[in-house]
């Protein structure tokens, strides 16, 4: 499954099982809320089933290419349970931006584990 990222201007590629688990978590939230409707509408926008062709290629739908701002060079980045698909210049920019607060983020996220 391929979909737009919630937090970044990139795409996310999921194995079907992982995507189904994610959808279960989304469906477990209260549906009697306007914010849920707004979130769900954007969450599923452009989501599509994709298959890897015999030659190992993957056709990314044009509307998703436009969302991610992919121009020429692409970066595939492992994100544990999914693969992020980025325009190369956007990926390099977000990495550079994140370097400044990487240690702070790690400390904040894992503070309870220490």
C-alpha positions in Angstrom: 0.0 0.0 0.0 1.2 3.5 -0.8 -0.1 6.6 0.8 0.7 10.2 1.7 2.6 10.8 4.9 0.7 12.4 7.7 3.7 14.5 9.0 6.0 15.0 6.0 5.8 15.8 2.3 6.8 12.3 1.3 5.1 9.0 0.6 4.9 5.8 2.7 5.0 2.3 1.3 3.6 -0.4 3.6 3.4 -4.1 3.4 -0.4 -4.9 3.3 -0.3 -6.5 6.8 1.3 -3.4 8.3 -1.2 -1.1 6.6 -4.1 -3.1 7.8 -2.8 -2.9 11.4 -2.5 0.9 11.0 -6.1 1.1 9.7 -7.2 -1.0 12.7 -5.7 1.6 15.1 -7.3 4.5 13.2 -10.7 2.7 13.2 -10.4 2.2 17.0 -10.7 5.9 17.6 -14.1 7.7 18.1 -15.8 8.2 14.8 -18.3 10.6 16.4 -16.1 13.6 16.1 -15.6 16.1 13.3 -11.8 16.0 13.8 -11.9 12.3 13.1 -13.7 12.8 9.8 -11.1 15.5 8.8 -8.2 13.3 9.8 -9.6 10.2 8.1 -10.4 12.0 4.8 -6.7 13.2 4.6 -5.3 9.9 5.9 -6.8 7.8 3.1 -6.5 10.5 0.4 -4.6 9.0 -2.5 -4.0 5.6 -0.8 -3.6 2.9 -3.4 -2.6 -0.7 -3.7 0.7 -1.0 -5.7 2.5 -4.1 -7.0 6.2 -4.5 -7.7 6.7 -5.5 -11.4 8.9 -8.4 -12.5 11.8 -6.0 -13.2 11.6 -4.7 -9.6 9.9 -1.4 -10.5 7.1 0.2 -8.8 4.7 2.6 -10.5 3.9 5.5 -8.2 0.6 7.2 -9.2 1.0 10.8 -10.6 -1.1 12.4 -7.9 1.2 11.0 -5.2 4.3 12.0 -7.1 2.8 15.5 -7.1 2.0 15.5 -3.4 5.6 14.5 -2.5 7.1 17.0 -4.9 9.2 14.3 -6.6 11.0 15.8 -9.5 13.9 13.6 -10.7 15.9 11.9 -8.0 14.2 9.8 -5.3 15.4 8.5 -1.9 14.0 5.4 -0.4 14.3 5.5 3.4 13.6 2.7 5.8 11.3 3.7 8.7 11.1 0.4 10.5 7.6 -0.7 9.4 7.4 1.2 6.2 9.6 2.7 3.4 9.5 6.5 3.0 9.7 7.8 -0.6 11.2 11.3 -0.9 12.3 13.8 -3.4 16.1 13.7 -2.9 16.4 17.5 -2.2 13.5 17.5 0.2 15.0 14.5 2.1 18.4 16.0 2.4 16.8 19.3 3.6 14.7 17.5 6.3 17.8 15.6 7.5 19.8 18.7 7.8 17.0 20.5 9.6 16.7 17.5 12.0 20.4 17.3 12.9 20.1 20.4 15.0 17.6 18.9 17.4 18.3 15.1 17.0 19.8 14.7 20.5 16.9 16.7 22.1 14.3 14.6 20.3 16.0 11.3 21.4 16.1 12.5 25.0 12.5 13.6 25.0 11.2 10.5 23.3 13.2 8.0 25.3 13.2 9.9 28.7 10.9 7.3 30.3 13.1 4.4 29.3 16.1 5.6 31.4 
